[in-house]
Amino acid sequence: MGVTRLKRKDRKNKTTSRLEVQWLKLARNVETGSRSLQSPKSQVSLNNAVLAKLELAAKN
């Protein structure tokens, strides 16, 4: 059987779903004591630190 090319829509869906999975892996909450400890240099950690500062400033 011959190899069939994916139609443009299917190629787009394949790429989009791969990127969504990658984004979900990056965006999930990492529990304390978890084996997959979040790097302090990661963008998610930096964003959480900024949000924590803003929340603290809003409370005062």
GUNUVO-868576 format. One record per atom (N, C-alpha, C, O, CB): x, y, z. Coordinates in steps of 0.02 Angstrom, whole numbers, padded with zeros to 5 digits. Glycine has a CB too. Example, Ala and Ser with C-alpha at 12.3 -4.5 7.8 and 13.67 -1.06 7.14 Angstrom:
2
<xx->00660	yy->-00284	zz->00390>
<xx->00615	yy->-00225	zz->00390>
<xx->00660	yy->-00165	zz->00390>
<xx->00712	yy->-00166	zz->00423>
<xx->00565	yy->-00224	zz->00452>
<xx->00642	yy->-00112	zz->00354>
<xx->00684	yy->-00053	zz->00357>
<xx->00645	yy->00002	zz->00394>
<xx->00670	yy->00057	zz->00402>
<xx->00704	yy->-00030	zz->00286>
This chain:
60
<xx->00043	yy->-00059	zz->00000>
<xx->00000	yy->00000	zz->00000>
<xx->00045	yy->00062	zz->00000>
<xx->00095	yy->00065	zz->00035>
<xx->-00048	yy->00000	zz->00061>
<xx->00025	yy->00110	zz->-00040>
<xx->00065	yy->00171	zz->-00046>
<xx->00059	yy->00216	zz->00015>
<xx->00010	yy->00213	zz->00052>
<xx->00046	yy->00209	zz->-00108>
<xx->00108	yy->00258	zz->00024>
<xx->00106	yy->00307	zz->00078>
<xx->00065	yy->00366	zz->00057>
<xx->00075	yy->00394	zz->00003>
<xx->00178	yy->00330	zz->00099>
<xx->00017	yy->00385	zz->00098>
<xx->-00027	yy->00441	zz->00080>
<xx->-00004	yy->00503	zz->00117>
<xx->00015	yy->00501	zz->00176>
<xx->-00101	yy->00425	zz->00096>
<xx->-00007	yy->00559	zz->00082>
<xx->00010	yy->00622	zz->00114>
<xx->-00049	yy->00647	zz->00154>
<xx->-00107	yy->00636	zz->00136>
<xx->00030	yy->00675	zz->00061>
<xx->-00034	yy->00680	zz->00209>
<xx->-00088	yy->00710	zz->00249>
<xx->-00112	yy->00772	zz->00214>
<xx->-00073	yy->00810	zz->00185>
<xx->-00064	yy->00726	zz->00320>
<xx->-00177	yy->00782	zz->00217>
<xx->-00204	yy->00845	zz->00189>
<xx->-00183	yy->00902	zz->00235>
<xx->-00164	yy->00891	zz->00293>
<xx->-00282	yy->00841	zz->00182>
<xx->-00186	yy->00962	zz->00209>
<xx->-00162	yy->01021	zz->00246>
<xx->-00196	yy->01026	zz->00314>
<xx->-00164	yy->01041	zz->00364>
<xx->-00175	yy->01084	zz->00205>
<xx->-00262	yy->01015	zz->00316>
<xx->-00299	yy->01020	zz->00379>
<xx->-00273	yy->00970	zz->00430>
<xx->-00266	yy->00986	zz->00489>
<xx->-00374	yy->01009	zz->00366>
<xx->-00259	yy->00909	zz->00407>
<xx->-00234	yy->00857	zz->00452>
<xx->-00163	yy->00872	zz->00477>
<xx->-00147	yy->00859	zz->00535>
<xx->-00236	yy->00788	zz->00418>
<xx->-00122	yy->00900	zz->00433>
<xx->-00054	yy->00919	zz->00454>
<xx->-00058	yy->00973	zz->00507>
<xx->-00020	yy->00972	zz->00555>
<xx->-00012	yy->00943	zz->00395>
<xx->-00104	yy->01021	zz->00497>
<xx->-00113	yy->01075	zz->00545>
<xx->-00136	yy->01047	zz->00612>
<xx->-00112	yy->01067	zz->00665>
<xx->-00163	yy->01128	zz->00519>
<xx->-00184	yy->01001	zz->00610>
<xx->-00210	yy->00972	zz->00672>
<xx->-00155	yy->00933	zz->00709>
<xx->-00151	yy->00936	zz->00771>
<xx->-00269	yy->00926	zz->00658>
<xx->-00113	yy->00898	zz->00672>
<xx->-00059	yy->00860	zz->00702>
<xx->-00011	yy->00906	zz->00738>
<xx->00009	yy->00893	zz->00795>
<xx->-00022	yy->00818	zz->00649>
<xx->00008	yy->00961	zz->00705>
<xx->00054	yy->01009	zz->00734>
<xx->00022	yy->01044	zz->00794>
<xx->00054	yy->01052	zz->00846>
<xx->00076	yy->01061	zz->00683>
<xx->-00040	yy->01063	zz->00787>
<xx->-00075	yy->01099	zz->00841>
<xx->-00082	yy->01055	zz->00902>
<xx->-00070	yy->01078	zz->00958>
<xx->-00144	yy->01122	zz->00818>
<xx->-00100	yy->00992	zz->00893>
<xx->-00109	yy->00948	zz->00951>
<xx->-00042	yy->00935	zz->00985>
<xx->-00039	yy->00930	zz->01046>
<xx->-00140	yy->00881	zz->00929>
<xx->00012	yy->00930	zz->00947>
<xx->00078	yy->00920	zz->00976>
<xx->00098	yy->00980	zz->01019>
<xx->00124	yy->00972	zz->01073>
<xx->00131	yy->00907	zz->00922>
<xx->00084	yy->01041	zz->00993>
<xx->00101	yy->01101	zz->01030>
<xx->00057	yy->01109	zz->01092>
<xx->00080	yy->01133	zz->01144>
<xx->00094	yy->01162	zz->00985>
<xx->-00006	yy->01088	zz->01087>
<xx->-00051	yy->01092	zz->01145>
<xx->-00026	yy->01046	zz->01201>
<xx->-00027	yy->01065	zz->01260>
<xx->-00123	yy->01074	zz->01126>
<xx->-00004	yy->00986	zz->01183>
<xx->00022	yy->00940	zz->01234>
<xx->00084	yy->00969	zz->01266>
<xx->00092	yy->00965	zz->01327>
<xx->00037	yy->00871	zz->01202>
<xx->00127	yy->00999	zz->01226>
<xx->00188	yy->01029	zz->01252>
<xx->00170	yy->01086	zz->01300>
<xx->00199	yy->01092	zz->01354>
<xx->00234	yy->01056	zz->01194>
<xx->00121	yy->01128	zz->01281>
<xx->00100	yy->01184	zz->01324>
<xx->00070	yy->01158	zz->01389>
<xx->00083	yy->01187	zz->01442>
<xx->00049	yy->01228	zz->01287>
<xx->00030	yy->01106	zz->01386>
<xx->00000	yy->01079	zz->01446>
<xx->00053	yy->01051	zz->01494>
<xx->00047	yy->01057	zz->01555>
<xx->-00051	yy->01024	zz->01429>
<xx->00104	yy->01020	zz->01466>
<xx->00158	yy->00994	zz->01508>
<xx->00193	yy->01051	zz->01544>
<xx->00212	yy->01045	zz->01603>
<xx->00209	yy->00954	zz->01466>
<xx->00203	yy->01107	zz->01510>
<xx->00237	yy->01164	zz->01540>
<xx->00193	yy->01200	zz->01590>
<xx->00217	yy->01227	zz->01640>
<xx->00259	yy->01213	zz->01486>
<xx->00127	yy->01200	zz->01579>
<xx->00082	yy->01242	zz->01618>
<xx->00054	yy->01207	zz->01679>
<xx->00022	yy->01239	zz->01722>
<xx->00026	yy->01266	zz->01576>
<xx->00065	yy->01141	zz->01685>
<xx->00034	yy->01106	zz->01742>
<xx->00067	yy->01126	zz->01807>
<xx->00126	yy->01144	zz->01809>
<xx->00037	yy->01030	zz->01732>
<xx->00029	yy->01122	zz->01860>
<xx->00056	yy->01139	zz->01926>
<xx->00102	yy->01083	zz->01949>
<xx->00084	yy->01024	zz->01943>
<xx->-00001	yy->01151	zz->01977>
<xx->00158	yy->01100	zz->01976>
<xx->00205	yy->01051	zz->02002>
<xx->00200	yy->01053	zz->02078>
<xx->00210	yy->01105	zz->02109>
<xx->00278	yy->01065	zz->01978>
<xx->00184	yy->00996	zz->02107>
<xx->00175	yy->00993	zz->02179>
<xx->00242	yy->00995	zz->02215>
<xx->00293	yy->00973	zz->02188>
<xx->00135	yy->00930	zz->02199>
<xx->00241	yy->01021	zz->02276>
<xx->00303	yy->01022	zz->02314>
<xx->00323	yy->00951	zz->02332>
<xx->00281	yy->00909	zz->02347>
<xx->00295	yy->01065	zz->02379>
<xx->00387	yy->00938	zz->02330>
<xx->00411	yy->00871	zz->02343>
<xx->00404	yy->00824	zz->02284>
<xx->00417	yy->00764	zz->02289>
<xx->00376	yy->00842	zz->02401>
<xx->00382	yy->00851	zz->02228>
<xx->00373	yy->00810	zz->02169>
<xx->00440	yy->00791	zz->02139>
<xx->00489	yy->00828	zz->02147>
<xx->00330	yy->00847	zz->02117>
<xx->00443	yy->00735	zz->02105>
<xx->00505	yy->00714	zz->02072>
<xx->00521	yy->00760	zz->02014>
<xx->00579	yy->00769	zz->01997>
<xx->00499	yy->00641	zz->02047>
<xx->00470	yy->00790	zz->01985>
<xx->00481	yy->00835	zz->01928>
<xx->00480	yy->00907	zz->01954>
<xx->00436	yy->00946	zz->01938>
<xx->00426	yy->00825	zz->01872>
<xx->00531	yy->00924	zz->01994>
<xx->00535	yy->00989	zz->02025>
<xx->00545	yy->01042	zz->01971>
<xx->00587	yy->01035	zz->01926>
<xx->00592	yy->00992	zz->02076>
<xx->00506	yy->01096	zz->01976>
<xx->00509	yy->01150	zz->01927>
<xx->00575	yy->01188	zz->01935>
<xx->00595	yy->01204	zz->01991>
<xx->00448	yy->01199	zz->01934>
<xx->00606	yy->01203	zz->01880>
<xx->00668	yy->01242	zz->01882>
<xx->00653	yy->01313	zz->01903>
<xx->00604	yy->01342	zz->01878>
<xx->00704	yy->01240	zz->01814>
<xx->00693	yy->01343	zz->01947>
<xx->00679	yy->01413	zz->01967>
<xx->00689	yy->01462	zz->01910>
<xx->00666	yy->01519	zz->01914>
<xx->00724	yy->01432	zz->02025>
<xx->00724	yy->01441	zz->01857>
<xx->00736	yy->01486	zz->01800>
<xx->00682	yy->01480	zz->01747>
<xx->00681	yy->01518	zz->01699>
<xx->00803	yy->01471	zz->01769>
<xx->00635	yy->01433	zz->01755>
<xx->00584	yy->01423	zz->01704>
<xx->00536	yy->01482	zz->01703>
<xx->00526	yy->01515	zz->01753>
<xx->00546	yy->01357	zz->01716>
<xx->00507	yy->01494	zz->01646>
<xx->00462	yy->01551	zz->01637>
<xx->00401	yy->01545	zz->01683>
<xx->00376	yy->01595	zz->01708>
<xx->00439	yy->01557	zz->01565>
<xx->00377	yy->01484	zz->01694>
<xx->00318	yy->01474	zz->01737>
<xx->00335	yy->01496	zz->01808>
<xx->00295	yy->01529	zz->01841>
<xx->00295	yy->01400	zz->01736>
<xx->00394	yy->01478	zz->01833>
<xx->00415	yy->01497	zz->01900>
<xx->00423	yy->01573	zz->01906>
<xx->00403	yy->01603	zz->01956>
<xx->00481	yy->01462	zz->01919>
<xx->00452	yy->01603	zz->01855>
<xx->00461	yy->01676	zz->01855>
<xx->00393	yy->01711	zz->01855>
<xx->00383	yy->01760	zz->01891>
<xx->00502	yy->01698	zz->01795>
<xx->00347	yy->01685	zz->01815>
<xx->00280	yy->01715	zz->01813>
<xx->00244	yy->01708	zz->01880>
<xx->00212	yy->01755	zz->01902>
<xx->00238	yy->01682	zz->01757>
<xx->00251	yy->01650	zz->01912>
<xx->00219	yy->01640	zz->01977>
<xx->00248	yy->01687	zz->02029>
<xx->00211	yy->01712	zz->02072>
<xx->00228	yy->01567	zz->02000>
<xx->00312	yy->01701	zz->02026>
<xx->00343	yy->01747	zz->02074>
<xx->00316	yy->01818	zz->02064>
<xx->00302	yy->01853	zz->02113>
<xx->00420	yy->01747	zz->02066>
<xx->00309	yy->01839	zz->02001>
<xx->00282	yy->01905	zz->01987>
<xx->00209	yy->01910	zz->02011>
<xx->00189	yy->01960	zz->02040>
<xx->00286	yy->01921	zz->01912>
<xx->00170	yy->01858	zz->01998>
<xx->00100	yy->01858	zz->02020>
<xx->00095	yy->01860	zz->02096>
<xx->00052	yy->01894	zz->02123>
<xx->00064	yy->01796	zz->01994>
<xx->00139	yy->01825	zz->02130>
<xx->00139	yy->01826	zz->02204>
<xx->00154	yy->01896	zz->02230>
<xx->00123	yy->01919	zz->02278>
<xx->00190	yy->01776	zz->02231>
<xx->00202	yy->01931	zz->02198>
<xx->00218	yy->02000	zz->02218>
<xx->00158	yy->02046	zz->02207>
<xx->00143	yy->02088	zz->02250>
<xx->00279	yy->02026	zz->02179>
<xx->00124	yy->02038	zz->02151>
<xx->00066	yy->02080	zz->02135>
<xx->00009	yy->02068	zz->02185>
<xx->-00025	yy->02114	zz->02206>
<xx->00042	yy->02068	zz->02063>
<xx->-00002	yy->02005	zz->02203>
<xx->-00054	yy->01989	zz->02251>
<xx->-00038	yy->02019	zz->02319>
<xx->-00082	yy->02044	zz->02353>
<xx->-00063	yy->01913	zz->02258>
<xx->00025	yy->02016	zz->02339>
<xx->00046	yy->02044	zz->02403>
<xx->00037	yy->02120	zz->02403>
<xx->00015	yy->02149	zz->02452>
<xx->00120	yy->02026	zz->02418>
<xx->00054	yy->02152	zz->02347>
<xx->00046	yy->02225	zz->02342>
<xx->-00027	yy->02244	zz->02342>
<xx->-00045	yy->02296	zz->02369>
<xx->00080	yy->02251	zz->02277>
<xx->-00070	yy->02203	zz->02313>
<xx->-00142	yy->02218	zz->02311>
<xx->-00174	yy->02212	zz->02380>
<xx->-00222	yy->02247	zz->02395>
<xx->-00178	yy->02171	zz->02262>
<xx->-00147	yy->02167	zz->02422>
<xx->-00175	yy->02157	zz->02489>
<xx->-00156	yy->02215	zz->02535>
<xx->-00194	yy->02231	zz->02581>
<xx->-00150	yy->02092	zz->02518>
<xx->-00098	yy->02246	zz->02523>
<xx->-00075	yy->02300	zz->02568>
<xx->-00106	yy->02366	zz->02549>
<xx->-00092	yy->02417	zz->02582>
<xx->00001	yy->02306	zz->02566>
